[in-house]
């Protein structure tokens, strides 16, 4: 077991290393002068020179790579071209709203999606099942920002139940935070719920046909215990896997949702960086989100044994 | 599994893969989806023949007008006709969706064939694909567009790159199981050239799952185009696309939500029908998957 954990953790290193190489080459292999691409058409020669300097573009490629990797390993993600601040500081200032909204969304999604999927599988081929499946297909087909604006129109503008946009820190005003977090969380959660509910349903349907479920029912175990203790636990591994791979959807959803709802998180930071062509920030965000994605999936891989003791490594 | 009969043409393979379940019949959903999709494709492709206004011509006096007889869905913040823009905008969105699906399937197929057949190449290719899959696709696409400029081809390229690993994995898994088949072993024993084995004996097996995967990629590419445009990292704003129209409608959302909802509705209908058709194609072409989901 310990051996497996160590091997699994070590397996993260090559993946992240290739991601880093990839991000490094992305800028350097693009045809044309990278400094000119970043600075845009209206840049003066002095600006170009400054960008070339700050990215070390004058050196040969392998020296650039060694310098770049060295800085990366020391936690230096570069300097923003626009604000001239270290990217790590920018991210540090903006990460809290994103973490709060993200955590709430994951909790909300799992709490809604898993029971929904269980219900759909339990009432297979009834209107409940069809309703869940329809919702799931719709969730995949509507762009996340359209969902966001639909919610704003309905709940904030027409019904006036909630504020339209904005963000309040929970440490200052918990109620204000929650009322502003409801819509972004629901928006972000839609596609995630669609994904998890679909997988829960499929995975549970497979398990519900097993002998031990029939046995449990035959000996008179209460139905909710059959569903949640006997069936769900055995169906947990694919559900955990989809929660992990779906995390990528959540990350791209954050970027969109934060600009729809005007939340000053790292998603907004990314969008501002796109509009200002602040390439070092975009680059750092790719590295950061990939690292988060890889880390979340590592945790999920390691947690399989908790859900299914039969899995031994 | 029974040995695959030696396929002769690609079409035959795809048709041969269709094994109708005993009591299968075409449901109401897929028929409706096909009709909706055909209508959308015809309506957008022929848009220039019937739209009442030039989708690009601005008129400062007609800004943000409501629906009227001249402007069926009203006008946008620059006084352009929303109906004309939505219909014409579909052209580029669909082009990007289909383009991204074709390009990623072709590139993924080539890499996947090599990866599935050559052990050494496989180890390297799969590590690269793992890393590529770890990068959230929207962010990768954003970076690619930021570097390559906002042209249609650059957006197709940006959407394609993150999709390739998924195609590679699919092709590789099919090749891995097909290469153990007797006819492939026979071809190797007879000394057929490697490209011939890959292309004539292994590639046809991948076609059915690739068609299914291609439809899903098409749907997700149209969605990604809209998100990229919305974030300001899509096709140049001079070209109307569903994403661009919605992106421009953002600032005026509280005054005129139709600017987002009409293109959003077209886009969602389009993606919904492509997804439903993809599910149907999967049920037809890959009955094993059906069993697991149903």
Interface residues (C-beta under 8 A of the other chain):
Chain A: X14 X15 X16 X18 X19 X22 X23 X26 X27 X30 X34 X37 X137 X138 X140 X141 X142 X143 X144 X145 X146 X149 X150 X152 X153 X157 X164 X202 X205 X206 X248 X251 X252 X255 X256 X259 X270 X271 X274 X275 X277 X279 X282 X283 X285 X286 X289 X290 X293 X294
Chain B: X127 X128 X130 X131 X132 X134 X135 X136 X137 X138 X139 X140 X142 X143 X144 X146 X147 X148 X219 X223 X226 X227 X230 X231 X232 X233 X246 X253 X254 X257 X260 X261 X264 X267 X268 X271 X272 X275 X276 X292 X293 X294
